[in-house]
């Protein structure tokens, strides 16, 4: 994303700078072009502008131009009936143009007869007490208006709208606190200098910082006000066809700006994309001597400016930081040149969903992260909400957290932010039992539980990658239920092996659970069919008995493997149309399984137009459960059986479903059983041996496999089998068509006709 932004800035230079340089104006025609552009034949260009490069000649000519109108009649102002009433008096002869100078007077209003002197060319009424200047709009030939040090409060955009020849307007040192939006944008004349410095402005509209109708202006001075925000009250938008001319210098120094404009503010200011900023390439904006807070908002612009910063030489780019202390009085150009980006941070507040008693910062330069530091804040609960940023790093260390189990599944906790967490630090709390709910939402996060008094680990922890969780050394009383840890814990040669170690207490010793046997863990060893064979039996009988024993013990495994071979070789038949593609059997009382099915597996299968029947969701209310199981399973193609640790309830419906699934599986070659080992059970831990057979031959899906998507693997198995069925059907049709040509008498047999119709 950052590379694309840099390309945009390069495009701005290519599109707007290069064409202008290559089409430089010839010195002999600059003055004529200026006079024609502003309809001011009286303006003269200083000869020294001819020494400037072609790209700067027009700007020099305009900003240093002088009028050749020199025969000005001098007018005076006289007070009538006190200081509130005044009028202009001409004591000289008649002239085409006039000037009036009345500084440090007592005027509160413009002279009453000012509109009688249409030829007024220069007016200087500085340092009076004038409050309104609306009447000045009648002077269409006015070139210079100097009203410094008066008491004007409002500047109306219509006052100067039709004054085409006004070139200099000085309203500094007044009390102006409001300028109509669009004052500069719609100015269509020859206003070169606008001075509104030392007033009381607190905001500036974007339409008073740019000009669209006037090709050039020299300076719009808004310095020494109290401006702290830029607005867009008229919702102005820059279109691709909008022209903003060659602009000029907009001086905004010594105001109250503190926060930089980020990329997202461009649309608010009316610019739809970064390329449109190129329309301001000839403008200059002086933001010096403001109390700038150098935070994360300048990071994006700083990165884009890296390749151009060495070529920046203009002094008004030397904007300095005011806060934080680390960047006090440091130039932003220096920050960019030295790439000091790590400390460009934004502090987030309660309005940004930063939890109480926590410090939240957004740090784009470091993995685009948002740090939520709630350490040492005496918290007993995890935050209900966190800032709406990606890549959250949450520090809840050194608190009083204890009951995470209830908090992780509490309705009052918005766990939606879990998926945005990249680091969760729970070190040095009072946690004894780890949470069991919603842990799968933290599968991509690093979680640190070190420094707690954890004394047991539940199987639900297996959904996490052991290399992403830090537990330190856990000392616990190990039982048979903890044997899953032997498969889940990282291997000794793994880099993350030291992240967590589980030691078991046994006979006053601490032994790693990886070195514990099932007997050591107190597991009940299942009774195996050990055939006692007498050494006195004939060798032939011994061999027969041994073979029989092997076949009997592994009868289900042999059947499953043999069935698979027969199915691959049998291409002569295919199944009838069934009502359902998939029937799902699981422990419906297990909350984690239900949540995984609803949020992952079911949407994935049904998105691929696979018709699924799940009793928990699809059973008809009031129907006989067992009868419905028989009917639905007899019309289903696949049976997905999810093996979990415990099954609750007075009726073991799962065992009935297993029985009917196995029954349909053995009666029809095209029925299939897919085993999902959710709780990492061993084959001998399953009551039904025919299900354990699938685990022993490796024909099952391991739920702890983090390298593959379980949902996609199930869907691909179903789709692959359907493709094979389609190939078999096509081959049968081809054979039937060949036989029909060679042996036409076969048509009279019903079995052949039924085959061809398929």
N, C-alpha and C positions, 0 to 999 in steps of 0.2 A: 504493500500500500504506500509506503514511504517513497519507494522508487517511482511510482506513478506520479506522486506529487512533485518530485524533483523534475520529472520530464515536463510537467505542466509549466513550471517556472522557466525552464529552458525555452519552451514554446513561446512563452510571453516575450522573451528577448528577441527570438527570431522573427516573430510576427510583427512586432511593433517598433523595434529599434533599428534593425538592419534596413528595412525599406526607407526609413526616414533619413538615415545616413547617406544612402546611395542616391537620394534625390535632393541633395542640398540646393538651397536657393542661391542664385547668383547675386552678388552684392549690388549690382546696378539696379536690380528690380525690387529689392527689399522694401524700400520706402514706398514705392508705388503700390506694392502688394498690401502694405499696411494701410495706406490711405484708402484703397479700394475695399479692404476687408471691413473697416469700421466707418466708411463713408465720412472720413475726416481729412479733407485735402489740406487742412491747416497744420497737420502734424508733420514734424520734421524729424528725420532720423540722424543722430549724431554720426559724424564721419568716422569716429573711432570704432563704431560697430563693424565697419568693413574689415577690420583686422581680426575679427573673431572667426572661428570655423563656421562653415555654412550652416551647421545644425543649430548654432547659437545666435546667428545674426538677427533673425526675426524677433527672438525674445529680447535681445539687447535693444533693438530698434524700438520696440513697443514700450518697454519699461523705462527707457531713457529718452523717450520722445518729448518734444516741446512744441507748443503751439506757436505759430508765427503771428497770432493775433496780439499786437502790441499797442495799438491805439485804443486804449480803454479809457472810458470816461469814469471819473471818480465820483461816487455817490456818498452821501452822508446820511446818518440817522438822527432824527430829532424826536424828543419826547413831547407828547401833547397831553395835558391834563394829568400829570403825574407820570410815573415810570411804567404803568401798565399799558399805556397807549403810546405807540410810536409810529413814525412813518419815514419813508425814504425821501430825501430831498436832493434834487439835482441843481447844484449851484454853478455848474459849468455848461458847456455847449452841448449840442446834440451829437451823439455817437452811435455807431452800430452796436457796440458792446460796452458793458460797464463792469465795474468792480465796486464792492462795498466792503469796508473794513471797520469793524466795531468790536474791539476786543476789550475784555474786562469792563463790560458795561453792566446795565441793570435790566436787560431785556428778559421778560418772562414769556413773551410770545413773539412770533415773527412780525415785522412791521405790517400794518394793515393794508398798505398799498403795494406790497411787494410784487403782486402779479401785474402791476401796471408797467413794470420794467422788464419786458420780454427779452431784452438784450443783455441781461445779467449773465456775466461769464465767470466771475469769481466772487464768492461770498465767504467772508471770514468773520464769523460771529462767535469766536471762541471765548470761553470763560465768561459767559453770561449765566442766566438762570432759565433758559428756554426749556419748556417741558414738552412741546408738541411741534412737529415739523410737517404735518400733513399738507399745509398750503403750498409747500415748496414744489409740488408736482406740476404746477403751472409753468415753471421755468424750463422750457424745453431746450434752451441753448446753453444751459449751465454746464461749465466744464469742471469747476473745482468748488466743493462745499466743505468748509472747515468749521466744525461745531464742537470742538474739544471743550471739555470742562463745563458742560451744561447739565441739565437735570432731565434729560430725555429718558423715558423708561421703556418704551415699546417701539420696535422698528417694523413698520407695516410693509409687506412686500409690494403693495400696489403704489406706494409713494413714488418710487423711482422706476416703475415698470416702463413708462413711456419716455423717460429722459434718456434719449439715445446717445447724447454727447457727454454725459457726466463721466469724468475720467478719474477724479480723486474724490473720495468720500471719507472724511475723518470724523468719527463719532466717539473717539476715545475719551476716557475720563468722564463718562456720563453715568447714569444709573440704569442702564438698559439690562433688564432681566428676561426679556423675551424677544425673539425674532421669529417672524412668521416663517414656517417651513416653505422652502422653494424660493427664498429671496435671491440667492445666488444662482440657483439652477435655472431659473427662468429669466435672468437678466440678459437682455438682448440689446447691447449697446457697446460702449467703449469704457466700461468700468475697469480700470487697471489696478487701482489701489482702494481697498476697503479696510478701514482701521476701526475695529471695535474692541481694542485692548482696554484694560483697566475699567471694566464694567462689572456687572453682577450676574453674568450668565452662569447657570448651573447645568445646562444641557445644550447640546448642539445637534440640530437635525442633519442627517447625511446630505440633504438637498441644499444645505448652506455651506458645504465643503467642496462641492463640485459644480461645474458649469456645463450645460449642454448646448445652449444657444450661442454663447459667446466663445469664439475659438481660443482666445488667449485672455488671461488676466495675470497680473504680476504678483500680487500678494493680497491674501485675505487674512488679516491679523486678528486672532481671537485670544491673544496672550493675556496673562495676568487677569483672568477671570476666576470663576470657581467651577468650571466645567468638569464634571466627573463621569458623564455618560453621553453616548452618541445615540440618537433616536432615529426612528423612521416613521414619523406620525402619519404621513400620507401613503405609507406602504409603497414607496417608490420601488420599481424594479428595473434593473438594467437588462435590456434585451440585446440580442446579437446585432440588431440594427442601430442600437443607441450609440451616438457619438458624444464623447466627453471632451473633445477638443484637445488642445495642447496644454490646457490647465495653467497652473502657476504654483506659487508657494502658499500653503495653508499653515499658518503659525498657531500652534496650540500649546506653546511652552508656558510654564508657570501657571498651570491650572491644578485641578484636583483629581486627575486621572490616577488610578492605582492598579487597575486590572487590565491586562492585555486582552485584545480581541483574539479569540480562538477561531479556528476554521469554521466552527458551527455558527458563528455570528455573521458570516458572510451573507448567508441567505436572509438573515434579519435585516442587513443593510441593503438588500436588494440585488446582490450579486449571486447568480444561480450556480456558478462554478468558478474555479480558480482562474480559468482562462480569461474571464471577463475582467479580472483585476488588471489584466494587461492594458485595458483602456485608460488606466491611470498612470501609465508609464512615464508620462511627462510631468506629472504632479510631484510636488514635494510636500511632505508633512513633517513639521517640526514638533516633536513631542518631548523635547528636552525639559529638564527642571520640573518634572512631575514626580510625585512620590510613588514610583512604580514598584509594584510587588512582583518580583521575578519568580513566577511560579510555573506550573506545568503548562500553562496556556501558551507560552512562547516556545515550547519544545518543538512543535511541528514546524513553525516558521524557521526556527533556528536550524533544524536539520535540512530544510529546503535551501537555506541561504549559505550552507557550508561552502559550496563550490564558487560562490560569487563574492564571499566576504572580503577576499584579498583585493578585489577591484573597487571596493567602496571607499571613497575618499572624501565625500561631502561631510562637513562638520555636523549637520543636523541629524545625521545617523548615529551620532555618538550619544545615544540615550543611556542613562545610568540608572542602576537599581537603587531603590531606597530601602526596601526590605526584601528578604530577611537580612539579619546582621551579617551572615556569611557573604552576601553579595553587596553589601552597603558601598555605594559610590563606585561600583564596578560597572564598566561599560558592557552593554549587551554584545557589542562586537567582540570584546575580549572573551566573553563566555562562548561565543560561537567559534572563534578562532582556536581556542584551547579545548573546546568540546567539554565544557564543565557542565554536563547535563544531569548528573546523578542527583544533585540537590535541587533540581527544578521540580518542586512538588506542590500539590494543591491540598490544603487542609479541608476536610469535609466536615460538615456540621450535622446537627440533628435533622435539618431539612433534607439532607442527603442520605438519611437513614443510618447515620453513624450512631451506634448504641450509646446510651448515657454512660458517663464516666470512662469513655474510651477515646483514644486519639486515632483518627482515620486520615490517611494521606493517600493521594493518588500519585504514583511515581512512574510516568510513562517510559523514562529512560532505562529502567531496570525491569525488563521482562513485562513491561506494560502492566505492572502490578498495582494492586490497591491493598495497603497494609491496614489492618484493623487491630490496633494494640489495646487490648483490654486486660493486660497483665496487672497484677497487684491492685485490682479494683474491687476486691471483696465480693465477687460475683458468686452466686449460688446456682445460677441458671445460665444456659447458653442464650445468645441474643435471639430475639424473635424475628428480626429482620436485619439485613445488611445492605450497604450501598449497592446500587444497580450498576456495578462494574464487573468486568470479567477478570479472571485471575486474582481471586481474593486470597490473601494470606492472613489468617486469623490467629491471633496470639491470645490464648486464654490461660496462660501459665500463671502459677502462684496465686490461685484463687481458692474458693471453697466449694468447687463443683464436686458432687458426689453421685447424685441419682440421674445418671445419663440415660438409663434404660427407659424411664418414663418420659424424660424430656425429648428423646429422639422420636417417640411416637405420639407425643402430645399434639392435640389439635391446635393448641395455641402457638406452637412453634412452626413457623413457615419454613419447611425444609426444602423449598424450591431453590434456595440459594446454595444448597449443598453441592449441586452440580457445577457451580462456579468457583468452588473452593479448591485451591491448589495446595494449600498448606493449613493444617489444623494443629495447633500446639496446645496440648492439654497437660503439659508437664507440671509437676509439683502441685497437684490438687489432692482431693481426698477420694479418688475414684477407686472402688473395690471391684465393681462388676462392670464390664464393658457393655455398651448398648448392643441390642440384637436386631432392632428394627431400622430400616432405611439405610443400612450400611452400604448397600449396592450403589447408592447415589454418590458415595465417596470413593468409588473404585479408581478414579484417576488422581486422587489427592494423596499427599504425604501426611500421615497422622502420627503425632508424637505423644505417647502416653507414659513416657519415662517419669520416674519420680513419684509414682502413685503406689498404692498398696493393693495391687491387683493379685487375687489369689485363685482365679479360675478363668478359663477361656472356653467360650461356647463355640459350637460348630458353625454358627452363623458368621463367624469371623472369616470363614474360608472363602467368602465372596471377594475378599480383598487380596491384592497382591502382597505377599509377605515382604517383598522388598520395599514396599511403600509405607510400611507401618513400623514404628519404633516402640518397642516395649521394654527394652533392656533385658534384665534377667528376672524371670518369673519363677518363684519358688512356690510349689503347690502340692497338694495331696492328690496324686494322679490316680485316676480310675480307668476302668475299661472304656468309658465314654470319651476319654481323651486320646484314644489311639489314633484318631484322625490327624492329630498334630504331626505324627511321624511322616505323613505324606505331604502335609502343607508347609512345614517349616523348610526354609532354604537349606540347600546342601552345604556341607562344611567348606567346600572350595568356592562357594559363591561369595561375591563381594559384599553382599548384604547379610551374610551369616551372623554377624555380630549385632544386627538390628534387634534381634530377639532370641533369647535362649530360655528354654523351659527346663527347669530342674525339678525332679520328683523326690519327695522324702521317702526313704526306705531304710528301715533299720538304722536310724540315726545317721544316715548318709544321704548325700545329694547326688542323684544320678540323672544324667540327661535323658529326657524321654525318648530320644532317638536310640538309646542303648537298652531300653526296657522291652522285655518280651511280653507277649500276651499274658503269660502266667504271672509275670511280675506285676502287671496292671490289674490282675484279678479277673481276667476275662474267662467266661465259661467256655471251655473247649468243646465244640460240638462232637457228638459221638459219630465216628466214621465206621463205615461197614467194613470191619476187619474180618476177613474170612479165615477162620482157623482150619488150617489144613494139616492133617496128620501126616507125619513123615513116613507113616507106614502104608500110605495109599499109593497105588500104582502110579507111576510117572505119567501115564496117559490120562488118568483121571485128574491128576494134579493140573496138567496143562489145560484140560477142558474146564475145570472149575475156575482156574485163574482167568481164562479168557471170558468165561461167563460173568465172573465178578467184575472184570474191567468194563465189559459191555453194560452190565447193570448199573454200575456206579456212574458211568458217563453216558447213560442212555439218552439223556436229554441233549447233551452236547453233540453226541453222534447224530441224533435225529435232526438237530438244527443244521449241522454242517451238511448232512446228506440231503436234507430238503433243499438247501441252497444250491447244491450241485445239480439235483434233479430239475429244479426250476430253470437253471441256466441252460440245460440241455433240452428241455421240453418246450418246443415252439409250436405245438399243434393246437393249443387251446388258449383261451383268454377269458377273463371273468365277465359275468353279467354286469349290467349297470347297477351300481349301488347308490343308496340315498346319501351316504356321508363318505367323505374322504378320510376323515380322522375322528377317532373317539379318544378322549383324554381321560385317564384314570389317575387320580392323585388323592392325597390327604386333604380334603376340602376344609379341614379345621386349621390348617397351617397358614397363617397370615402371610408369611413371606412367599410361599408358593403361589397363593392366590394373586398377590401383587405382581409377581414376575409373569404369570400367565396373562393377566389383564393388560399390563403395560408393555410387554415385550413379545411373547410367543404368539398369542392370538392375533394381535394386529398384523404381525409379520406374515402369518399363514393366510389370513383372510385377505390381505392385500394382494396375494398371489392367486386369488379366486379358489382357494382350497376350502371346502366346506367342512366346518369343524362342529362336533357335538361335545359339549362339556356339561355333564349333569348339573353341576353347581349353577350354571347359567341357563341351560336349554331345556331342563326337565319340565314336563307339564305338571303344573300344580294339581295335586289331588290324585295323580295317577299312581298305580302300584309300582313301586321302585324296581323290584326285581323283574317284573314282567317287562317294564320299559327297557331295562338294561339288556334283556335277552333280545328284544325286537330291534333296538337300535344297533347293538353290536353285530347282529346277524346281517345288517345292511351297511356295515362300515368296512372300509378297505384297510385302514391303518389303525393300530391301537398304540397310543403313546402312554406308557406307564412310567410315572414319576415316582421313584423310590425315595422315601424319606424315613427319618429315624423312628418316629412314633406315630401311632394311629389311635385316636381317642374315640369314644362313643360306644354305646352298647352293642351296635350292629357293625360288623366288619364288612361294609359294602365293598371295600377295595378287594378283599379276598374273593368275593363273588365275581367282581369285574375281571380279576386275573383269571379265574377259572373259565369264564365264558370267552375271554380273549384267547386263551390257550386252546380252547375247544375249536373256535373258528379258525385259528392258525393251523391246527393239525388237519382240518377238514378241507381246506382250500389253499392250494399252492400260492394263490395270488393275494392272500391276506398276509399282512406283515405286522410284527411287533417291534416297536422302537422303545428301548429302555433308556431313561434319563436318570443317572445316578446322582440325585440332588444332594444327598447327605453323605456321599463318599462311603457307602456301605460296602463291606466285603461280601463275597459270594455266599459264604457260610453263615452270614448274619440274616439272610433272607429265608423266611419260613417256607416258601414255595421253591422247591429245588429247580423246577423248570425255569424260573426266573433267574435263579443264581447261575444257571448254565450260560445264559447270555453274558454274564459278567466274566465267567471263567474263560470263555473263548474270545473275549474282547469285543463282542458285538453289542456295544452300548455307547452312550454319550456321557463323557465325564464332565460334570457341571463345574469342576474346578479348573478346567482348561481355559486359561486366560488368553491363549494365542488365537482362538477361533471364536466366531460368533455362533453360539449354540442355536439360535433361531434360524440363521441362514443354513446351518448344517442340516437341520431337520427338514427345512423346505427343499433343499437340494436333493436329499434322499428320496423324498416323495416325487419330485419332478423327474428324477432320473429313472425311477421305476415306471412312471407313466410313459416316458419316451420309449422304453423297451417294449411296453405293451403295444404302443402304436406301431413299432417296427414289426412285431410278430403278426399283427392283424394285416398289415400290408403284404407281408410275405405269403400269408395264407390265401389272400385274394389272388395274388399272382399265380400260385400253384393251381388254384381252382380254375382259373381262366385257361391255363395251359392244358389241364386235363379235360376241360370241356371241349377244346378243339380236337384233341386226339381221341377222346372216348365220349362221344356225345350221348351214349346210352345211359351215362351216370345221372342225367337230369331227372330220371324218373324216381330216383331214390330220395326220400324226404331229408335224410341226414345231409346229403350233398347240397340240396337246395338251401337248407338252413345255413350251411357253412358259407355258400356263395353270397347269401343275403347279408351276412355280417360284413 
